[in-house]
Amino acid sequence: MKQQRFTTALLNQRSSRKEQIIQWLDKYLHWIVCAVITACVWGIALIGLSLSRPTLAVDTDYNNNAVSEQIAKEWQRQASLEFGDIPREPTAEELRYMEAYTAQKQKELDEVRR
């Protein structure tokens, strides 16, 4: 009877925390290893893709001041045209109209002065 109680107590004894961790690792270790390997592969792939992609900004060169100045002037010109800060270059037709109008007004002023 004493032997039976001892065996039952031995079999029903709770496993220690260390043994529980070992059992859990035995159960899930392959999934943990797979997750770590997958994360490493994804990391290497993303780094490789980011290093190998071509430069998207063809016209810009941060080391070339002339190109930067040209780009800045173009942006300023476009902004000036859009917001009316600087008048745009008149077309040939507009120049002819302005010259004709100026000549007409000058003729009127000359007549008034006489």
ChimeraX attribute file (.defattr): number of C-alpha atoms within 10 A of each C-alpha:
attribute: neighborCount
match mode: 1-to-1
recipient: residues
	/A:1	6
	/A:2	7
	/A:3	8
	/A:4	9
	/A:5	10
	/A:6	11
	/A:7	12
	/A:8	11
	/A:9	11
	/A:10	10
	/A:11	10
	/A:12	9
	/A:13	9
	/A:14	10
	/A:15	11
	/A:16	9
	/A:17	9
	/A:18	9
	/A:19	11
	/A:20	12
	/A:21	12
	/A:22	13
	/A:23	13
	/A:24	11
	/A:25	13
	/A:26	10
	/A:27	10
	/A:28	11
	/A:29	13
	/A:30	11
	/A:31	11
	/A:32	11
	/A:33	11
	/A:34	11
	/A:35	12
	/A:36	12
	/A:37	12
	/A:38	12
	/A:39	12
	/A:40	12
	/A:41	12
	/A:42	12
	/A:43	12
	/A:44	12
	/A:45	12
	/A:46	12
	/A:47	11
	/A:48	11
	/A:49	11
	/A:50	10
	/A:51	10
	/A:52	9
	/A:53	8
	/A:54	9
	/A:55	7
	/A:56	7
	/A:57	7
	/A:58	7
	/A:59	9
	/A:60	13
	/A:61	11
	/A:62	9
	/A:63	8
	/A:64	9
	/A:65	11
	/A:66	11
	/A:67	14
	/A:68	15
	/A:69	11
	/A:70	12
	/A:71	14
	/A:72	12
	/A:73	12
	/A:74	12
	/A:75	12
	/A:76	14
	/A:77	15
	/A:78	14
	/A:79	13
	/A:80	14
	/A:81	14
	/A:82	12
	/A:83	9
	/A:84	10
	/A:85	11
	/A:86	13
	/A:87	11
	/A:88	12
	/A:89	9
	/A:90	10
	/A:91	9
	/A:92	9
	/A:93	9
	/A:94	11
	/A:95	12
	/A:96	12
	/A:97	12
	/A:98	13
	/A:99	12
	/A:100	12
	/A:101	12
	/A:102	12
	/A:103	12
	/A:104	12
	/A:105	12
	/A:106	12
	/A:107	11
	/A:108	11
	/A:109	11
	/A:110	10
	/A:111	9
	/A:112	8
	/A:113	6
	/A:114	5
